Amino acid sequence: MKYLTDGDFTQAIASWVSLVDFYADWCGPCQILWKLIPHLAEKYQWKALVAKVDTDKQILVTQKYQISALPTVILFRDGIEIERIRWLQQPEAYSAAIDKALALQ
């Protein structure tokens, strides 16, 4: 799992299927999702990038993608947003979103 910053975000997601968790430390549902994200990173290692963005510290990326609800998970394919999942969902929803994006390649 990788933590992305304003400086490396665009390059990191440019040529992968990427699931990016936009979170804040103070967000209760984000803390629940926090436990799932490492499992997704391990499951999809070498297939997809699973990353996190701290919305309190990475203001430019947060504003660019108009993150207004936490947690927000965005799925990208080759740098283009293809799906947005707001609020906390069942764990299967995140795996299904990655699988769907990988199938599009």
N, C-alpha and C positions, 0 to 999 in steps of 0.2 A: 504494500500500500504506500502511496506517495502523497505527500502534502504539497499542494501547488500554491504558487504565489502569483501576484500580479505580473511579475517579471517572466515567469516560465510557463504560464498557463497555456497560451496560444500554441507554443511549440510542442508542449507535452501532449496535447490532444489532436495535433494536426494529422497524424497518420495512423490512428488507432480507433478501435471501438473503445470509448472511454465512458465510464460511469463516474460522475463527480458528485460527491456528497457535499452540499453547502450547509455548514453547521455553525453553531456558536456554543461555547463551553457552558453558558448559562441555560441553554435550552434542554428541558427535560426529555422530550421525545428524541432529540439529537443524541442524547446519552444512551438511549436504548438502541438506536440505530448504530451507534459507535461499536457495539458488540458484534454486529452482523458484518460490517464492512471488512474487517480483516479476513473473515471466512470467504467472502466473495473474492477478495484479492488473491487468496490462495487457490481457490477453485478455478479462477480464470487466468492464472499466471501464464504468461506467454501467449494468451489469446486476446486479452483486453486489459486496458489500464483501469484500475480501480483507485480513485484518488479522493482526497478531501480538500476543501477550501474553508478556512476560518473566515467567516464573513465579518468579524470584528476587526481583523487585521488586513485582509485583502479587499480593500474598498473598491478598487477599480474594476476588478472582475465581478464583484458582487453587484455593482451598479450596472455594468455592461449587460448582465443577464437578468437584471431587474428582479433580484431575489427579494421577495417581500414576505415570505412565509418560511418557517423553518420546522423541520428540515425540508429542503428541496434537493432532489436528486435529478440531475440532468444527464441524459445519455447522448453522447456525441458519436458521430461516425465521420472520420476524416475532418474533424474540426467543425462539423455542422450539427446543430442541435436537432435530434430526431424524436426525442421524447422527454417529457418533464413529469416527474412524480412529486407531488406536494404532500406534505404531512407524512406521518408514519404509516407505512403499509405492511402487509404480511411479508415475511422474508421471501416467499416465492415470487412476489411481484418484481423484485429486483433481479433475481436470476432469470425470470422470464423475459424481462426487458433486454438484458444482455444477450440472451440466446437469440432473441428476435433480431437484434442488431447484427449479430455475427452471421445469421442466416442470410442477410441482405448483401453480404460481401460477395 
